[in-house]
Amino acid sequence: LLDLTADAKQMGKATNKDAAAGKATLAALHGPDWARGQLHGLIDQAHALLEPYGEQAGLLKEAATFVATRNS
């Protein structure tokens, strides 16, 4: 998703490499808004599945949220 939506300065490396390589990513096929919606839905599911573990799952929840919301 970031390869499609971020710029090289933001990422600290070249972007759009997937498109240049002819890779058919979900974000490219369905659009970044759709991909972002799917991503957030999966993160919500992960959080719900981890809920029974309480604070023991806190780090996993934070990691999932970080991966979903990072911008570089």
Secondary structure as a PSIPRED ss2 file (coil, helix, strand):
# PSIPRED VFORMAT (PSIPRED V4.0)

   1 L C   1.000  0.000  0.000
   2 L H   0.000  1.000  0.000
   3 D H   0.000  1.000  0.000
   4 L H   0.000  1.000  0.000
   5 T H   0.000  1.000  0.000
   6 A C   1.000  0.000  0.000
   7 D C   1.000  0.000  0.000
   8 A H   0.000  1.000  0.000
   9 K H   0.000  1.000  0.000
  10 Q H   0.000  1.000  0.000
  11 M H   0.000  1.000  0.000
  12 G C   1.000  0.000  0.000
  13 K C   1.000  0.000  0.000
  14 A C   1.000  0.000  0.000
  15 T C   1.000  0.000  0.000
  16 N C   1.000  0.000  0.000
  17 K H   0.000  1.000  0.000
  18 D H   0.000  1.000  0.000
  19 A H   0.000  1.000  0.000
  20 A H   0.000  1.000  0.000
  21 A C   1.000  0.000  0.000
  22 G C   1.000  0.000  0.000
  23 K C   1.000  0.000  0.000
  24 A C   1.000  0.000  0.000
  25 T C   1.000  0.000  0.000
  26 L H   0.000  1.000  0.000
  27 A H   0.000  1.000  0.000
  28 A H   0.000  1.000  0.000
  29 L H   0.000  1.000  0.000
  30 H H   0.000  1.000  0.000
  31 G C   1.000  0.000  0.000
  32 P H   0.000  1.000  0.000
  33 D H   0.000  1.000  0.000
  34 W H   0.000  1.000  0.000
  35 A H   0.000  1.000  0.000
  36 R H   0.000  1.000  0.000
  37 G H   0.000  1.000  0.000
  38 Q H   0.000  1.000  0.000
  39 L H   0.000  1.000  0.000
  40 H H   0.000  1.000  0.000
  41 G H   0.000  1.000  0.000
  42 L H   0.000  1.000  0.000
  43 I H   0.000  1.000  0.000
  44 D H   0.000  1.000  0.000
  45 Q H   0.000  1.000  0.000
  46 A H   0.000  1.000  0.000
  47 H H   0.000  1.000  0.000
  48 A H   0.000  1.000  0.000
  49 L H   0.000  1.000  0.000
  50 L H   0.000  1.000  0.000
  51 E H   0.000  1.000  0.000
  52 P H   0.000  1.000  0.000
  53 Y H   0.000  1.000  0.000
  54 G H   0.000  1.000  0.000
  55 E H   0.000  1.000  0.000
  56 Q H   0.000  1.000  0.000
  57 A H   0.000  1.000  0.000
  58 G H   0.000  1.000  0.000
  59 L H   0.000  1.000  0.000
  60 L H   0.000  1.000  0.000
  61 K H   0.000  1.000  0.000
  62 E H   0.000  1.000  0.000
  63 A H   0.000  1.000  0.000
  64 A H   0.000  1.000  0.000
  65 T H   0.000  1.000  0.000
  66 F H   0.000  1.000  0.000
  67 V H   0.000  1.000  0.000
  68 A H   0.000  1.000  0.000
  69 T H   0.000  1.000  0.000
  70 R C   1.000  0.000  0.000
  71 N C   1.000  0.000  0.000
  72 S C   1.000  0.000  0.000
